[in-house]
Amino acid sequence: MSYVDPKLRYRFESLPIELKNEILRRDVSLYTLNDLIECLQSIVEEE
């Protein structure tokens, strides 16, 4: 189950629904902005 730190929630919620769904599907834990950026980079690299 994915986790998004409450301090990062507003940034997560600003993403398009497709990206949010993909992040949640990956079952990652996002505690920092850097965690979110790394996850987004991995999504971009796969496409």
mmCIF entry with sequence, helices, sheets and N, C-alpha, C, O atoms, coordinates in Angstrom:
data_MODEL
# 
_entry.id   MODEL 
# 
_entity.id                         1 
_entity.type                       polymer 
_entity.pdbx_number_of_molecules   1 
# 
_entity_poly.entity_id                      1 
_entity_poly.type                           'polypeptide(L)' 
_entity_poly.nstd_linkage                   no 
_entity_poly.nstd_monomer                   no 
_entity_poly.pdbx_seq_one_letter_code       MSYVDPKLRYRFESLPIELKNEILRRDVSLYTLNDLIECLQSIVEEE 
_entity_poly.pdbx_seq_one_letter_code_can   MSYVDPKLRYRFESLPIELKNEILRRDVSLYTLNDLIECLQSIVEEE 
_entity_poly.pdbx_strand_id                 A 
# 
loop_
_entity_poly_seq.entity_id 
_entity_poly_seq.num 
_entity_poly_seq.mon_id 
_entity_poly_seq.hetero 
1 1  MET n 
1 2  SER n 
1 3  TYR n 
1 4  VAL n 
1 5  ASP n 
1 6  PRO n 
1 7  LYS n 
1 8  LEU n 
1 9  ARG n 
1 10 TYR n 
1 11 ARG n 
1 12 PHE n 
1 13 GLU n 
1 14 SER n 
1 15 LEU n 
1 16 PRO n 
1 17 ILE n 
1 18 GLU n 
1 19 LEU n 
1 20 LYS n 
1 21 ASN n 
1 22 GLU n 
1 23 ILE n 
1 24 LEU n 
1 25 ARG n 
1 26 ARG n 
1 27 ASP n 
1 28 VAL n 
1 29 SER n 
1 30 LEU n 
1 31 TYR n 
1 32 THR n 
1 33 LEU n 
1 34 ASN n 
1 35 ASP n 
1 36 LEU n 
1 37 ILE n 
1 38 GLU n 
1 39 CYS n 
1 40 LEU n 
1 41 GLN n 
1 42 SER n 
1 43 ILE n 
1 44 VAL n 
1 45 GLU n 
1 46 GLU n 
1 47 GLU n 
# 
_struct_asym.id          A 
_struct_asym.entity_id   1 
# 
loop_
_struct_conf.conf_type_id 
_struct_conf.id 
_struct_conf.pdbx_PDB_helix_id 
_struct_conf.beg_label_comp_id 
_struct_conf.beg_label_asym_id 
_struct_conf.beg_label_seq_id 
_struct_conf.pdbx_beg_PDB_ins_code 
_struct_conf.end_label_comp_id 
_struct_conf.end_label_asym_id 
_struct_conf.end_label_seq_id 
_struct_conf.pdbx_end_PDB_ins_code 
_struct_conf.beg_auth_comp_id 
_struct_conf.beg_auth_asym_id 
_struct_conf.beg_auth_seq_id 
_struct_conf.end_auth_comp_id 
_struct_conf.end_auth_asym_id 
_struct_conf.end_auth_seq_id 
_struct_conf.pdbx_PDB_helix_class 
_struct_conf.details 
_struct_conf.pdbx_PDB_helix_length 
HELX_P HELX_P1 AA1 ARG A 9  ? GLU A 13 ? ARG A 9  GLU A 13 1 ? 5  
HELX_P HELX_P2 AA2 ILE A 17 ? ARG A 25 ? ILE A 17 ARG A 25 1 ? 9  
HELX_P HELX_P3 AA3 LEU A 33 ? GLU A 46 ? LEU A 33 GLU A 46 1 ? 14 
# 
_struct_conf_type.id          HELX_P 
_struct_conf_type.criteria    ? 
_struct_conf_type.reference   ? 
# 
_struct_sheet.id               AA1 
_struct_sheet.type             ? 
_struct_sheet.number_strands   2 
_struct_sheet.details          ? 
# 
_struct_sheet_order.sheet_id     AA1 
_struct_sheet_order.range_id_1   1 
_struct_sheet_order.range_id_2   2 
_struct_sheet_order.offset       ? 
_struct_sheet_order.sense        parallel 
# 
loop_
_struct_sheet_range.sheet_id 
_struct_sheet_range.id 
_struct_sheet_range.beg_label_comp_id 
_struct_sheet_range.beg_label_asym_id 
_struct_sheet_range.beg_label_seq_id 
_struct_sheet_range.pdbx_beg_PDB_ins_code 
_struct_sheet_range.end_label_comp_id 
_struct_sheet_range.end_label_asym_id 
_struct_sheet_range.end_label_seq_id 
_struct_sheet_range.pdbx_end_PDB_ins_code 
_struct_sheet_range.beg_auth_comp_id 
_struct_sheet_range.beg_auth_asym_id 
_struct_sheet_range.beg_auth_seq_id 
_struct_sheet_range.end_auth_comp_id 
_struct_sheet_range.end_auth_asym_id 
_struct_sheet_range.end_auth_seq_id 
AA1 1 TYR A 3  ? VAL A 4  ? TYR A 3  VAL A 4  
AA1 2 SER A 29 ? LEU A 30 ? SER A 29 LEU A 30 
# 
loop_
_atom_site.group_PDB 
_atom_site.id 
_atom_site.type_symbol 
_atom_site.label_atom_id 
_atom_site.label_alt_id 
_atom_site.label_comp_id 
_atom_site.label_asym_id 
_atom_site.label_entity_id 
_atom_site.label_seq_id 
_atom_site.pdbx_PDB_ins_code 
_atom_site.Cartn_x 
_atom_site.Cartn_y 
_atom_site.Cartn_z 
_atom_site.occupancy 
_atom_site.B_iso_or_equiv 
_atom_site.pdbx_formal_charge 
_atom_site.auth_seq_id 
_atom_site.auth_comp_id 
_atom_site.auth_asym_id 
_atom_site.auth_atom_id 
_atom_site.pdbx_PDB_model_num 
ATOM 1   N N  . MET A 1 1  ? 0.836  -1.184 0.000   1.00 0.00 ? 1  MET A N  1 
ATOM 2   C CA . MET A 1 1  ? 0.000  0.000  0.000   1.00 0.00 ? 1  MET A CA 1 
ATOM 3   C C  . MET A 1 1  ? 0.882  1.249  0.000   1.00 0.00 ? 1  MET A C  1 
ATOM 4   O O  . MET A 1 1  ? 1.826  1.348  0.784   1.00 0.00 ? 1  MET A O  1 
ATOM 5   N N  . SER A 1 2  ? 0.577  2.181  -0.863  1.00 0.00 ? 2  SER A N  1 
ATOM 6   C CA . SER A 1 2  ? 1.355  3.414  -0.964  1.00 0.00 ? 2  SER A CA 1 
ATOM 7   C C  . SER A 1 2  ? 1.080  4.327  0.221   1.00 0.00 ? 2  SER A C  1 
ATOM 8   O O  . SER A 1 2  ? 0.020  4.289  0.845   1.00 0.00 ? 2  SER A O  1 
ATOM 9   N N  . TYR A 1 3  ? 2.085  5.148  0.501   1.00 0.00 ? 3  TYR A N  1 
ATOM 10  C CA . TYR A 1 3  ? 1.954  6.125  1.582   1.00 0.00 ? 3  TYR A CA 1 
ATOM 11  C C  . TYR A 1 3  ? 2.465  7.466  1.081   1.00 0.00 ? 3  TYR A C  1 
ATOM 12  O O  . TYR A 1 3  ? 3.532  7.549  0.474   1.00 0.00 ? 3  TYR A O  1 
ATOM 13  N N  . VAL A 1 4  ? 1.693  8.513  1.343   1.00 0.00 ? 4  VAL A N  1 
ATOM 14  C CA . VAL A 1 4  ? 2.116  9.875  1.017   1.00 0.00 ? 4  VAL A CA 1 
ATOM 15  C C  . VAL A 1 4  ? 2.086  10.670 2.320   1.00 0.00 ? 4  VAL A C  1 
ATOM 16  O O  . VAL A 1 4  ? 1.041  10.817 2.954   1.00 0.00 ? 4  VAL A O  1 
ATOM 17  N N  . ASP A 1 5  ? 3.241  11.173 2.698   1.00 0.00 ? 5  ASP A N  1 
ATOM 18  C CA . ASP A 1 5  ? 3.346  11.957 3.928   1.00 0.00 ? 5  ASP A CA 1 
ATOM 19  C C  . ASP A 1 5  ? 2.386  13.149 3.860   1.00 0.00 ? 5  ASP A C  1 
ATOM 20  O O  . ASP A 1 5  ? 2.282  13.798 2.819   1.00 0.00 ? 5  ASP A O  1 
ATOM 21  N N  . PRO A 1 6  ? 1.690  13.438 4.950   1.00 0.00 ? 6  PRO A N  1 
ATOM 22  C CA . PRO A 1 6  ? 0.756  14.576 4.942   1.00 0.00 ? 6  PRO A CA 1 
ATOM 23  C C  . PRO A 1 6  ? 1.402  15.902 4.525   1.00 0.00 ? 6  PRO A C  1 
ATOM 24  O O  . PRO A 1 6  ? 0.735  16.753 3.937   1.00 0.00 ? 6  PRO A O  1 
ATOM 25  N N  . LYS A 1 7  ? 2.675  16.082 4.818   1.00 0.00 ? 7  LYS A N  1 
ATOM 26  C CA . LYS A 1 7  ? 3.361  17.314 4.417   1.00 0.00 ? 7  LYS A CA 1 
ATOM 27  C C  . LYS A 1 7  ? 3.523  17.401 2.902   1.00 0.00 ? 7  LYS A C  1 
ATOM 28  O O  . LYS A 1 7  ? 3.721  18.486 2.356   1.00 0.00 ? 7  LYS A O  1 
ATOM 29  N N  . LEU A 1 8  ? 3.439  16.272 2.235   1.00 0.00 ? 8  LEU A N  1 
ATOM 30  C CA . LEU A 1 8  ? 3.630  16.212 0.787   1.00 0.00 ? 8  LEU A CA 1 
ATOM 31  C C  . LEU A 1 8  ? 2.300  16.069 0.044   1.00 0.00 ? 8  LEU A C  1 
ATOM 32  O O  . LEU A 1 8  ? 2.260  16.143 -1.184  1.00 0.00 ? 8  LEU A O  1 
ATOM 33  N N  . ARG A 1 9  ? 1.238  15.869 0.776   1.00 0.00 ? 9  ARG A N  1 
ATOM 34  C CA . ARG A 1 9  ? -0.071 15.568 0.192   1.00 0.00 ? 9  ARG A CA 1 
ATOM 35  C C  . ARG A 1 9  ? -0.521 16.623 -0.819  1.00 0.00 ? 9  ARG A C  1 
ATOM 36  O O  . ARG A 1 9  ? -1.053 16.274 -1.872  1.00 0.00 ? 9  ARG A O  1 
ATOM 37  N N  . TYR A 1 10 ? -0.318 17.898 -0.519  1.00 0.00 ? 10 TYR A N  1 
ATOM 38  C CA . TYR A 1 10 ? -0.792 18.942 -1.440  1.00 0.00 ? 10 TYR A CA 1 
ATOM 39  C C  . TYR A 1 10 ? -0.078 18.868 -2.785  1.00 0.00 ? 10 TYR A C  1 
ATOM 40  O O  . TYR A 1 10 ? -0.683 19.144 -3.821  1.00 0.00 ? 10 TYR A O  1 
ATOM 41  N N  . ARG A 1 11 ? 1.194  18.499 -2.782  1.00 0.00 ? 11 ARG A N  1 
ATOM 42  C CA . ARG A 1 11 ? 1.919  18.351 -4.056  1.00 0.00 ? 11 ARG A CA 1 
ATOM 43  C C  . ARG A 1 11 ? 1.402  17.128 -4.808  1.00 0.00 ? 11 ARG A C  1 
ATOM 44  O O  . ARG A 1 11 ? 1.201  17.169 -6.022  1.00 0.00 ? 11 ARG A O  1 
ATOM 45  N N  . PHE A 1 12 ? 1.194  16.057 -4.083  1.00 0.00 ? 12 PHE A N  1 
ATOM 46  C CA . PHE A 1 12 ? 0.663  14.839 -4.689  1.00 0.00 ? 12 PHE A CA 1 
ATOM 47  C C  . PHE A 1 12 ? -0.708 15.119 -5.314  1.00 0.00 ? 12 PHE A C  1 
ATOM 48  O O  . PHE A 1 12 ? -0.974 14.710 -6.444  1.00 0.00 ? 12 PHE A O  1 
ATOM 49  N N  . GLU A 1 13 ? -1.562 15.805 -4.588  1.00 0.00 ? 13 GLU A N  1 
ATOM 50  C CA . GLU A 1 13 ? -2.916 16.086 -5.079  1.00 0.00 ? 13 GLU A CA 1 
ATOM 51  C C  . GLU A 1 13 ? -2.927 17.027 -6.276  1.00 0.00 ? 13 GLU A C  1 
ATOM 52  O O  . GLU A 1 13 ? -3.917 17.079 -7.007  1.00 0.00 ? 13 GLU A O  1 
ATOM 53  N N  . SER A 1 14 ? -1.862 17.759 -6.486  1.00 0.00 ? 14 SER A N  1 
ATOM 54  C CA . SER A 1 14 ? -1.808 18.673 -7.633  1.00 0.00 ? 14 SER A CA 1 
ATOM 55  C C  . SER A 1 14 ? -1.467 17.953 -8.943  1.00 0.00 ? 14 SER A C  1 
ATOM 56  O O  . SER A 1 14 ? -1.561 18.545 -10.019 1.00 0.00 ? 14 SER A O  1 
ATOM 57  N N  . LEU A 1 15 ? -1.079 16.697 -8.854  1.00 0.00 ? 15 LEU A N  1 
ATOM 58  C CA . LEU A 1 15 ? -0.717 15.922 -10.047 1.00 0.00 ? 15 LEU A CA 1 
ATOM 59  C C  . LEU A 1 15 ? -1.960 15.480 -10.809 1.00 0.00 ? 15 LEU A C  1 
ATOM 60  O O  . LEU A 1 15 ? -3.037 15.369 -10.224 1.00 0.00 ? 15 LEU A O  1 
ATOM 61  N N  . PRO A 1 16 ? -1.823 15.226 -12.101 1.00 0.00 ? 16 PRO A N  1 
ATOM 62  C CA . PRO A 1 16 ? -2.939 14.668 -12.874 1.00 0.00 ? 16 PRO A CA 1 
ATOM 63  C C  . PRO A 1 16 ? -3.333 13.299 -12.316 1.00 0.00 ? 16 PRO A C  1 
ATOM 64  O O  . PRO A 1 16 ? -2.503 12.572 -11.770 1.00 0.00 ? 16 PRO A O  1 
ATOM 65  N N  . ILE A 1 17 ? -4.584 12.972 -12.461 1.00 0.00 ? 17 ILE A N  1 
ATOM 66  C CA . ILE A 1 17 ? -5.119 11.726 -11.906 1.00 0.00 ? 17 ILE A CA 1 
ATOM 67  C C  . ILE A 1 17 ? -4.359 10.500 -12.410 1.00 0.00 ? 17 ILE A C  1 
ATOM 68  O O  . ILE A 1 17 ? -4.170 9.541  -11.661 1.00 0.00 ? 17 ILE A O  1 
ATOM 69  N N  . GLU A 1 18 ? -3.925 10.521 -13.661 1.00 0.00 ? 18 GLU A N  1 
ATOM 70  C CA . GLU A 1 18 ? -3.201 9.377  -14.213 1.00 0.00 ? 18 GLU A CA 1 
ATOM 71  C C  . GLU A 1 18 ? -1.891 9.140  -13.467 1.00 0.00 ? 18 GLU A C  1 
ATOM 72  O O  . GLU A 1 18 ? -1.525 8.000  -13.183 1.00 0.00 ? 18 GLU A O  1 
ATOM 73  N N  . LEU A 1 19 ? -1.193 10.221 -13.154 1.00 0.00 ? 19 LEU A N  1 
ATOM 74  C CA . LEU A 1 19 ? 0.064  10.089 -12.404 1.00 0.00 ? 19 LEU A CA 1 
ATOM 75  C C  . LEU A 1 19 ? -0.195 9.627  -10.981 1.00 0.00 ? 19 LEU A C  1 
ATOM 76  O O  . LEU A 1 19 ? 0.520  8.771  -10.461 1.00 0.00 ? 19 LEU A O  1 
ATOM 77  N N  . LYS A 1 20 ? -1.208 10.188 -10.356 1.00 0.00 ? 20 LYS A N  1 
ATOM 78  C CA . LYS A 1 20 ? -1.538 9.760  -8.986  1.00 0.00 ? 20 LYS A CA 1 
ATOM 79  C C  . LYS A 1 20 ? -1.859 8.271  -8.958  1.00 0.00 ? 20 LYS A C  1 
ATOM 80  O O  . LYS A 1 20 ? -1.391 7.546  -8.080  1.00 0.00 ? 20 LYS A O  1 
ATOM 81  N N  . ASN A 1 21 ? -2.640 7.826  -9.899  1.00 0.00 ? 21 ASN A N  1 
ATOM 82  C CA . ASN A 1 21 ? -2.993 6.404  -9.949  1.00 0.00 ? 21 ASN A CA 1 
ATOM 83  C C  . ASN A 1 21 ? -1.768 5.527  -10.168 1.00 0.00 ? 21 ASN A C  1 
ATOM 84  O O  . ASN A 1 21 ? -1.637 4.470  -9.552  1.00 0.00 ? 21 ASN A O  1 
ATOM 85  N N  . GLU A 1 22 ? -0.883 5.962  -11.034 1.00 0.00 ? 22 GLU A N  1 
ATOM 86  C CA . GLU A 1 22 ? 0.331  5.186  -11.297 1.00 0.00 ? 22 GLU A CA 1 
ATOM 87  C C  . GLU A 1 22 ? 1.218  5.127  -10.057 1.00 0.00 ? 22 GLU A C  1 
ATOM 88  O O  . GLU A 1 22 ? 1.770  4.072  -9.743  1.00 0.00 ? 22 GLU A O  1 
ATOM 89  N N  . ILE A 1 23 ? 1.358  6.225  -9.363  1.00 0.00 ? 23 ILE A N  1 
ATOM 90  C CA . ILE A 1 23 ? 2.158  6.238  -8.130  1.00 0.00 ? 23 ILE A CA 1 
ATOM 91  C C  . ILE A 1 23 ? 1.548  5.291  -7.106  1.00 0.00 ? 23 ILE A C  1 
ATOM 92  O O  . ILE A 1 23 ? 2.262  4.506  -6.481  1.00 0.00 ? 23 ILE A O  1 
ATOM 93  N N  . LEU A 1 24 ? 0.252  5.359  -6.934  1.00 0.00 ? 24 LEU A N  1 
ATOM 94  C CA . LEU A 1 24 ? -0.414 4.481  -5.966  1.00 0.00 ? 24 LEU A CA 1 
ATOM 95  C C  . LEU A 1 24 ? -0.285 3.018  -6.369  1.00 0.00 ? 24 LEU A C  1 
ATOM 96  O O  . LEU A 1 24 ? -0.145 2.146  -5.512  1.00 0.00 ? 24 LEU A O  1 
ATOM 97  N N  . ARG A 1 25 ? -0.332 2.751  -7.657  1.00 0.00 ? 25 ARG A N  1 
ATOM 98  C CA . ARG A 1 25 ? -0.199 1.379  -8.145  1.00 0.00 ? 25 ARG A CA 1 
ATOM 99  C C  . ARG A 1 25 ? 1.177  0.800  -7.825  1.00 0.00 ? 25 ARG A C  1 
ATOM 100 O O  . ARG A 1 25 ? 1.319  -0.409 -7.639  1.00 0.00 ? 25 ARG A O  1 
ATOM 101 N N  . ARG A 1 26 ? 2.178  1.656  -7.762  1.00 0.00 ? 26 ARG A N  1 
ATOM 102 C CA . ARG A 1 26 ? 3.559  1.210  -7.526  1.00 0.00 ? 26 ARG A CA 1 
ATOM 103 C C  . ARG A 1 26 ? 3.850  0.858  -6.071  1.00 0.00 ? 26 ARG A C  1 
ATOM 104 O O  . ARG A 1 26 ? 4.915  0.326  -5.757  1.00 0.00 ? 26 ARG A O  1 
ATOM 105 N N  . ASP A 1 27 ? 2.928  1.148  -5.210  1.00 0.00 ? 27 ASP A N  1 
ATOM 106 C CA . ASP A 1 27 ? 3.081  0.756  -3.804  1.00 0.00 ? 27 ASP A CA 1 
ATOM 107 C C  . ASP A 1 27 ? 4.347  1.350  -3.188  1.00 0.00 ? 27 ASP A C  1 
ATOM 108 O O  . ASP A 1 27 ? 5.157  0.632  -2.601  1.00 0.00 ? 27 ASP A O  1 
ATOM 109 N N  . VAL A 1 28 ? 4.508  2.657  -3.326  1.00 0.00 ? 28 VAL A N  1 
ATOM 110 C CA . VAL A 1 28 ? 5.695  3.353  -2.824  1.00 0.00 ? 28 VAL A CA 1 
ATOM 111 C C  . VAL A 1 28 ? 5.354  4.172  -1.577  1.00 0.00 ? 28 VAL A C  1 
ATOM 112 O O  . VAL A 1 28 ? 4.188  4.448  -1.295  1.00 0.00 ? 28 VAL A O  1 
ATOM 113 N N  . SER A 1 29 ? 6.379  4.547  -0.855  1.00 0.00 ? 29 SER A N  1 
ATOM 114 C CA . SER A 1 29 ? 6.237  5.446  0.291   1.00 0.00 ? 29 SER A CA 1 
ATOM 115 C C  . SER A 1 29 ? 6.919  6.763  -0.051  1.00 0.00 ? 29 SER A C  1 
ATOM 116 O O  . SER A 1 29 ? 8.105  6.802  -0.379  1.00 0.00 ? 29 SER A O  1 
ATOM 117 N N  . LEU A 1 30 ? 6.155  7.824  0.032   1.00 0.00 ? 30 LEU A N  1 
ATOM 118 C CA . LEU A 1 30 ? 6.672  9.147  -0.300  1.00 0.00 ? 30 LEU A CA 1 
ATOM 119 C C  . LEU A 1 30 ? 6.703  9.997  0.965   1.00 0.00 ? 30 LEU A C  1 
ATOM 120 O O  . LEU A 1 30 ? 5.669  10.432 1.473   1.00 0.00 ? 30 LEU A O  1 
ATOM 121 N N  . TYR A 1 31 ? 7.902  10.218 1.452   1.00 0.00 ? 31 TYR A N  1 
ATOM 122 C CA . TYR A 1 31 ? 8.086  11.002 2.672   1.00 0.00 ? 31 TYR A CA 1 
ATOM 123 C C  . TYR A 1 31 ? 8.622  12.399 2.385   1.00 0.00 ? 31 TYR A C  1 
ATOM 124 O O  . TYR A 1 31 ? 8.413  13.327 3.167   1.00 0.00 ? 31 TYR A O  1 
ATOM 125 N N  . THR A 1 32 ? 9.313  12.539 1.261   1.00 0.00 ? 32 THR A N  1 
ATOM 126 C CA . THR A 1 32 ? 9.938  13.818 0.931   1.00 0.00 ? 32 THR A CA 1 
ATOM 127 C C  . THR A 1 32 ? 9.637  14.180 -0.520  1.00 0.00 ? 32 THR A C  1 
ATOM 128 O O  . THR A 1 32 ? 9.187  13.351 -1.310  1.00 0.00 ? 32 THR A O  1 
ATOM 129 N N  . LEU A 1 33 ? 9.895  15.427 -0.838  1.00 0.00 ? 33 LEU A N  1 
ATOM 130 C CA . LEU A 1 33 ? 9.735  15.868 -2.223  1.00 0.00 ? 33 LEU A CA 1 
ATOM 131 C C  . LEU A 1 33 ? 10.675 15.086 -3.132  1.00 0.00 ? 33 LEU A C  1 
ATOM 132 O O  . LEU A 1 33 ? 10.322 14.767 -4.267  1.00 0.00 ? 33 LEU A O  1 
ATOM 133 N N  . ASN A 1 34 ? 11.846 14.782 -2.646  1.00 0.00 ? 34 ASN A N  1 
ATOM 134 C CA . ASN A 1 34 ? 12.795 13.993 -3.430  1.00 0.00 ? 34 ASN A CA 1 
ATOM 135 C C  . ASN A 1 34 ? 12.230 12.603 -3.741  1.00 0.00 ? 34 ASN A C  1 
ATOM 136 O O  . ASN A 1 34 ? 12.430 12.095 -4.845  1.00 0.00 ? 34 ASN A O  1 
ATOM 137 N N  . ASP A 1 35 ? 11.542 11.990 -2.803  1.00 0.00 ? 35 ASP A N  1 
ATOM 138 C CA . ASP A 1 35 ? 10.906 10.691 -3.051  1.00 0.00 ? 35 ASP A CA 1 
ATOM 139 C C  . ASP A 1 35 ? 9.900  10.802 -4.194  1.00 0.00 ? 35 ASP A C  1 
ATOM 140 O O  . ASP A 1 35 ? 9.854  9.950  -5.081  1.00 0.00 ? 35 ASP A O  1 
ATOM 141 N N  . LEU A 1 36 ? 9.110  11.844 -4.159  1.00 0.00 ? 36 LEU A N  1 
ATOM 142 C CA . LEU A 1 36 ? 8.110  12.056 -5.204  1.00 0.00 ? 36 LEU A CA 1 
ATOM 143 C C  . LEU A 1 36 ? 8.778  12.273 -6.555  1.00 0.00 ? 36 LEU A C  1 
ATOM 144 O O  . LEU A 1 36 ? 8.351  11.702 -7.558  1.00 0.00 ? 36 LEU A O  1 
ATOM 145 N N  . ILE A 1 37 ? 9.808  13.084 -6.588  1.00 0.00 ? 37 ILE A N  1 
ATOM 146 C CA . ILE A 1 37 ? 10.527 13.356 -7.833  1.00 0.00 ? 37 ILE A CA 1 
ATOM 147 C C  . ILE A 1 37 ? 11.133 12.078 -8.395  1.00 0.00 ? 37 ILE A C  1 
ATOM 148 O O  . ILE A 1 37 ? 11.035 11.826 -9.596  1.00 0.00 ? 37 ILE A O  1 
ATOM 149 N N  . GLU A 1 38 ? 11.746 11.283 -7.559  1.00 0.00 ? 38 GLU A N  1 
ATOM 150 C CA . GLU A 1 38 ? 12.345 10.026 -8.019  1.00 0.00 ? 38 GLU A CA 1 
ATOM 151 C C  . GLU A 1 38 ? 11.286 9.089  -8.587  1.00 0.00 ? 38 GLU A C  1 
ATOM 152 O O  . GLU A 1 38 ? 11.514 8.434  -9.604  1.00 0.00 ? 38 GLU A O  1 
ATOM 153 N N  . CYS A 1 39 ? 10.151 9.026  -7.944  1.00 0.00 ? 39 CYS A N  1 
ATOM 154 C CA . CYS A 1 39 ? 9.070  8.178  -8.446  1.00 0.00 ? 39 CYS A CA 1 
ATOM 155 C C  . CYS A 1 39 ? 8.585  8.681  -9.809  1.00 0.00 ? 39 CYS A C  1 
ATOM 156 O O  . CYS A 1 39 ? 8.382  7.888  -10.728 1.00 0.00 ? 39 CYS A O  1 
ATOM 157 N N  . LEU A 1 40 ? 8.404  9.971  -9.934  1.00 0.00 ? 40 LEU A N  1 
ATOM 158 C CA . LEU A 1 40 ? 7.974  10.543 -11.214 1.00 0.00 ? 40 LEU A CA 1 
ATOM 159 C C  . LEU A 1 40 ? 9.011  10.316 -12.307 1.00 0.00 ? 40 LEU A C  1 
ATOM 160 O O  . LEU A 1 40 ? 8.654  10.048 -13.454 1.00 0.00 ? 40 LEU A O  1 
ATOM 161 N N  . GLN A 1 41 ? 10.283 10.420 -11.963 1.00 0.00 ? 41 GLN A N  1 
ATOM 162 C CA . GLN A 1 41 ? 11.344 10.164 -12.945 1.00 0.00 ? 41 GLN A CA 1 
ATOM 163 C C  . GLN A 1 41 ? 11.299 8.718  -13.426 1.00 0.00 ? 41 GLN A C  1 
ATOM 164 O O  . GLN A 1 41 ? 11.484 8.452  -14.614 1.00 0.00 ? 41 GLN A O  1 
ATOM 165 N N  . SER A 1 42 ? 11.060 7.801  -12.526 1.00 0.00 ? 42 SER A N  1 
ATOM 166 C CA . SER A 1 42 ? 11.008 6.396  -12.937 1.00 0.00 ? 42 SER A CA 1 
ATOM 167 C C  . SER A 1 42 ? 9.816  6.137  -13.856 1.00 0.00 ? 42 SER A C  1 
ATOM 168 O O  . SER A 1 42 ? 9.903  5.315  -14.768 1.00 0.00 ? 42 SER A O  1 
ATOM 169 N N  . ILE A 1 43 ? 8.714  6.827  -13.620 1.00 0.00 ? 43 ILE A N  1 
ATOM 170 C CA . ILE A 1 43 ? 7.549  6.688  -14.501 1.00 0.00 ? 43 ILE A CA 1 
ATOM 171 C C  . ILE A 1 43 ? 7.883  7.219  -15.889 1.00 0.00 ? 43 ILE A C  1 
ATOM 172 O O  . ILE A 1 43 ? 7.571  6.574  -16.890 1.00 0.00 ? 43 ILE A O  1 
ATOM 173 N N  . VAL A 1 44 ? 8.506  8.371  -15.957 1.00 0.00 ? 44 VAL A N  1 
ATOM 174 C CA . VAL A 1 44 ? 8.866  8.986  -17.240 1.00 0.00 ? 44 VAL A CA 1 
ATOM 175 C C  . VAL A 1 44 ? 9.853  8.103  -18.000 1.00 0.00 ? 44 VAL A C  1 
ATOM 176 O O  . VAL A 1 44 ? 9.727  7.936  -19.214 1.00 0.00 ? 44 VAL A O  1 
ATOM 177 N N  . GLU A 1 45 ? 10.821 7.543  -17.305 1.00 0.00 ? 45 GLU A N  1 
ATOM 178 C CA . GLU A 1 45 ? 11.832 6.705  -17.955 1.00 0.00 ? 45 GLU A CA 1 
ATOM 179 C C  . GLU A 1 45 ? 11.234 5.440  -18.553 1.00 0.00 ? 45 GLU A C  1 
ATOM 180 O O  . GLU A 1 45 ? 11.761 4.908  -19.530 1.00 0.00 ? 45 GLU A O  1 
ATOM 181 N N  . GLU A 1 46 ? 10.152 4.957  -17.984 1.00 0.00 ? 46 GLU A N  1 
ATOM 182 C CA . GLU A 1 46 ? 9.518  3.740  -18.492 1.00 0.00 ? 46 GLU A CA 1 
ATOM 183 C C  . GLU A 1 46 ? 8.693  3.995  -19.738 1.00 0.00 ? 46 GLU A C  1 
ATOM 184 O O  . GLU A 1 46 ? 8.451  3.075  -20.519 1.00 0.00 ? 46 GLU A O  1 
ATOM 185 N N  . GLU A 1 47 ? 8.263  5.214  -19.931 1.00 0.00 ? 47 GLU A N  1 
ATOM 186 C CA . GLU A 1 47 ? 7.377  5.498  -21.066 1.00 0.00 ? 47 GLU A CA 1 
ATOM 187 C C  . GLU A 1 47 ? 8.121  5.883  -22.300 1.00 0.00 ? 47 GLU A C  1 
ATOM 188 O O  . GLU A 1 47 ? 7.508  6.150  -23.333 1.00 0.00 ? 47 GLU A O  1 
# 
